[in-house]
Every structure is written in C-alpha cells, then in structure tokens.
Amino acid sequence: MSRNNKIILCVVLSFVAFASVAIVIGIQQFRKEMHKGFMNPLIYESPSPSQMGKAMFVTQGFQDRGMHLYISDNKARQENIDVGEIFWSHTKATRATWSKDGSIIACENDIGNHEYFSYVYDFQKDILYYPPGISWCSAEYNLSEEAWAEHSQKMKLLIDERGGRTKDIDLNLIYGNGRAPSTKEWEELNKLYKPFETKSNR
C-alpha cells in the first residue's frame, strides 16, 4: 500500500471512530432528554429565611405526579441531599413551612382528617427527622394515626423552639412557580444522597 493510501486510510478510520463516538454521545443525550420530557419535572426552590440553605420541591410524572424534597445545606458535605418522597399511598403532601429562624424546613401530610408533620430537616444540627416506621426514601409504610400524632407533636415543639412557623409553602405555590430544570440539573437531582443522621424521636 502506498504512503498516500495509508494516509487516506488513517483519515477515514479516524473519521469513522470520531463519528461513532459522536453518535453514541448523541443517543445518550437524546435518551436523557426524552426521559426528562416524559417525566415533565418542575422544581420550586425555597431559600431559608436565614440563608442556611434551601429546600427544593421536585414534581415529576406523567399522570400520577409524585413530589420529592431535596435540601441544599450550606454547611453540608454534599451540595444536594435527597430527603425523600413526600407523597405516599393514602396520604398526600399539603404544605411545608420554614421555622422563623430559618433553621428548619417541615413538610405536612394530610392523613385522615388531620394534617401531621412528616419529614423535618434541621439545618442547625444537620438532622433529618422521619416519621416513625419509615425508611430512607421509602414511599410505602403503615403507621397508626396515634403514631403520626405523636411524631407531629414532637416536630411542632421543635419548630416552636425555633420561633414558630412562617408563611406556608403550598401546592399552588409549588406548581404555579416551579421551573423546568436543565438536563444536567435533572441528572444531579436524580442522584441519591443519604443524610448524615436520622432520628424519629427526640
């Protein structure tokens, strides 16, 4: 094979290799965009009143939309922490609130004829309080209304210690003011980060 033919062959093979890599990357990106488009995610960000961090409510889904809560703690070792799913069977998230000192974000769920605190994150102590009987990021559990009431009362006392509650973050606010995330942001939020410590009882 002549020198010119070898050069041409090398150029052709290099082009084929480059094109193959570009096609693979393109397909992967297309799949990511399709998945994000199908899930139709929205993010509503709520900063702490004292700038300790922020809460991110992420809704997603085609028909039965779920809602996930992430927090970004300015003191944390990780930028985003996955708190968990705040919609479960037989319950629904109704609202969330910050404590007046900005150190606590608390979610409330409608259970039976009452609203009870479920997930509560303490930015001051880097602690996530779960409802008793629920595992990290679990979406299913059985819990008596008495157990809900006991957990909720403990969380209320904790919030009262931090100055009480502020204006509610309700579903209308979340859905009405949410934004579509970028593909990169969507990928980052889908990574699960375990909190540092979990406690169901104080």
C-alpha positions as CSV (number, residue, x, y, z in Angstrom):
1,M,0.0,0.0,0.0
2,S,1.4,3.4,-1.0
3,R,2.1,6.1,1.6
4,N,-0.8,8.3,0.3
5,N,-3.2,5.4,0.6
6,K,-2.1,4.7,4.1
7,I,-2.7,8.4,5.0
8,I,-6.2,8.3,3.4
9,L,-7.0,5.1,5.3
10,C,-5.9,6.6,8.6
11,V,-8.0,9.7,8.0
12,V,-11.1,7.6,7.1
13,L,-10.6,5.4,10.2
14,S,-10.2,8.4,12.4
15,F,-13.4,10.0,11.0
16,V,-15.3,6.7,11.5
17,A,-14.1,6.5,15.1
18,F,-15.0,10.1,15.8
19,A,-18.4,9.8,14.2
20,S,-19.1,6.6,16.2
21,V,-18.3,8.3,19.4
22,A,-20.4,11.4,18.5
23,I,-23.4,9.1,17.6
24,V,-23.2,7.3,20.9
25,I,-23.0,10.5,22.8
26,G,-25.9,11.9,20.8
27,I,-28.0,8.8,21.5
28,Q,-27.3,9.0,25.2
29,Q,-28.2,12.7,25.3
30,F,-31.4,12.1,23.3
31,R,-32.4,9.4,25.8
32,K,-31.8,11.8,28.7
33,E,-33.8,14.5,27.1
34,M,-36.6,12.0,26.3
35,H,-36.7,10.8,29.9
36,K,-36.8,14.3,31.2
37,G,-39.5,15.3,28.8
38,F,-41.6,12.3,29.7
39,M,-41.3,12.9,33.4
40,N,-42.0,16.6,32.9
41,P,-40.2,17.7,36.1
42,L,-40.7,21.0,37.8
43,I,-38.5,22.5,40.6
44,Y,-39.7,25.0,43.1
45,E,-36.8,26.4,45.3
46,S,-37.5,28.0,48.7
47,P,-34.5,29.6,50.4
48,S,-34.1,29.5,54.2
49,P,-35.1,32.9,55.7
50,S,-31.7,32.9,57.4
51,Q,-29.8,31.8,54.3
52,M,-28.8,28.4,56.0
53,G,-29.7,26.6,52.7
54,K,-32.7,26.0,50.6
55,A,-35.5,23.4,50.0
56,M,-36.2,22.1,46.5
57,F,-39.6,20.6,45.8
58,V,-39.4,18.5,42.6
59,T,-42.6,17.2,41.0
60,Q,-42.4,14.6,38.2
61,G,-44.6,12.1,36.5
62,F,-46.9,11.6,33.6
63,Q,-50.3,11.2,35.2
64,D,-49.8,10.4,38.9
65,R,-47.2,13.1,39.7
66,G,-45.0,12.5,42.7
67,M,-43.1,15.0,44.7
68,H,-39.6,14.7,46.1
69,L,-37.9,17.0,48.6
70,Y,-34.2,17.9,48.3
71,I,-32.4,20.3,50.5
72,S,-29.1,22.2,50.0
73,D,-27.4,22.8,53.3
74,N,-24.7,25.5,53.2
75,K,-22.8,23.6,56.0
76,A,-23.3,20.1,54.5
77,R,-20.6,18.0,52.9
78,Q,-22.8,17.5,49.9
79,E,-24.5,20.2,47.8
80,N,-27.8,18.4,47.5
81,I,-29.3,16.0,50.0
82,D,-32.3,13.8,49.0
83,V,-34.8,14.0,51.8
84,G,-37.3,11.7,50.2
85,E,-40.7,11.2,48.6
86,I,-43.4,13.3,50.2
87,F,-46.4,11.6,48.5
88,W,-47.3,8.2,49.8
89,S,-50.3,5.8,49.5
90,H,-53.2,7.0,51.5
91,T,-51.5,10.3,52.2
92,K,-50.7,13.5,50.4
93,A,-48.4,16.4,51.0
94,T,-50.4,19.5,51.7
95,R,-47.8,22.2,52.6
96,A,-44.4,22.9,54.0
97,T,-43.1,25.6,56.3
98,W,-39.9,27.1,57.5
99,S,-39.3,27.9,61.1
100,K,-39.0,31.6,61.8
101,D,-35.3,31.4,62.5
102,G,-34.8,29.6,59.1
103,S,-33.2,26.5,60.6
104,I,-36.0,24.0,59.9
105,I,-38.0,23.1,56.9
106,A,-41.0,20.9,57.7
107,C,-43.5,19.1,55.5
108,E,-47.1,18.3,56.4
109,N,-49.2,15.5,55.1
110,D,-53.0,15.1,55.1
111,I,-53.8,11.9,56.9
112,G,-57.4,11.1,57.7
113,N,-59.0,14.3,58.9
114,H,-55.8,15.8,60.2
115,E,-52.5,17.3,59.0
116,Y,-49.4,15.9,60.5
117,F,-45.7,16.8,60.2
118,S,-43.8,14.2,58.2
119,Y,-40.2,15.0,57.1
120,V,-38.5,17.7,59.1
121,Y,-34.9,18.8,58.3
122,D,-32.9,20.6,60.9
123,F,-30.2,22.8,59.2
124,Q,-28.8,23.7,62.5
125,K,-27.9,20.2,63.5
126,D,-27.8,18.5,60.1
127,I,-30.5,16.0,61.1
128,L,-33.5,14.7,59.2
129,Y,-36.4,13.6,61.3
130,Y,-38.5,10.8,59.7
131,P,-42.0,9.7,60.6
132,P,-41.5,6.5,62.7
133,G,-41.6,3.3,60.8
134,I,-40.4,4.8,57.5
135,S,-37.1,4.0,55.9
136,W,-35.0,6.4,53.9
137,C,-36.8,7.4,50.6
138,S,-39.5,4.8,51.3
139,A,-42.8,5.5,49.6
140,E,-44.8,2.9,51.5
141,Y,-45.4,2.2,55.2
142,N,-48.2,1.6,57.7
143,L,-48.4,3.9,60.6
144,S,-51.3,4.4,63.0
145,E,-52.8,7.9,63.4
146,E,-51.7,7.9,67.0
147,A,-48.1,7.4,66.0
148,W,-48.5,10.2,63.4
149,A,-49.9,12.5,66.1
150,E,-47.0,11.7,68.5
151,H,-44.3,12.3,65.8
152,S,-46.1,15.5,64.6
153,Q,-46.3,16.9,68.2
154,K,-42.6,16.4,68.7
155,M,-41.9,18.2,65.5
156,K,-44.2,21.0,66.4
157,L,-42.3,21.5,69.7
158,L,-39.0,21.6,67.8
159,I,-40.4,24.2,65.4
160,D,-41.8,26.3,68.2
161,E,-38.3,26.3,69.8
162,R,-37.0,27.9,66.7
163,G,-39.6,30.7,66.7
164,G,-42.6,29.0,65.2
165,R,-43.7,28.7,61.6
166,T,-43.6,31.1,58.7
167,K,-45.8,31.5,55.7
168,D,-46.9,28.2,54.2
169,I,-45.4,26.7,51.0
170,D,-48.5,25.1,49.5
171,L,-49.1,23.1,46.3
172,N,-50.4,26.1,44.4
173,L,-47.2,28.0,45.1
174,I,-45.1,25.0,44.1
175,Y,-47.0,24.2,40.9
176,G,-47.6,27.8,39.9
177,N,-44.0,29.0,40.3
178,G,-42.0,25.9,39.5
179,R,-39.4,25.9,36.7
180,A,-38.2,23.2,34.3
181,P,-34.7,22.0,35.3
182,S,-31.8,21.7,32.8
183,T,-30.8,18.1,31.8
184,K,-27.6,18.4,33.9
185,E,-29.5,19.7,36.9
186,W,-32.1,16.9,36.5
187,E,-29.4,14.3,36.4
188,E,-27.8,15.7,39.6
189,L,-31.1,15.7,41.4
190,N,-31.7,12.1,40.5
191,K,-28.5,11.1,42.4
192,L,-29.4,10.0,45.9
193,Y,-27.6,11.4,48.9
194,K,-28.2,9.9,52.3
195,P,-28.5,12.5,55.1
196,F,-25.8,12.4,57.9
197,E,-28.1,11.1,60.7
198,T,-31.7,10.1,61.0
199,K,-33.9,10.3,64.1
200,S,-37.6,9.6,64.6
201,N,-37.7,10.5,68.2
202,R,-36.4,13.3,70.3
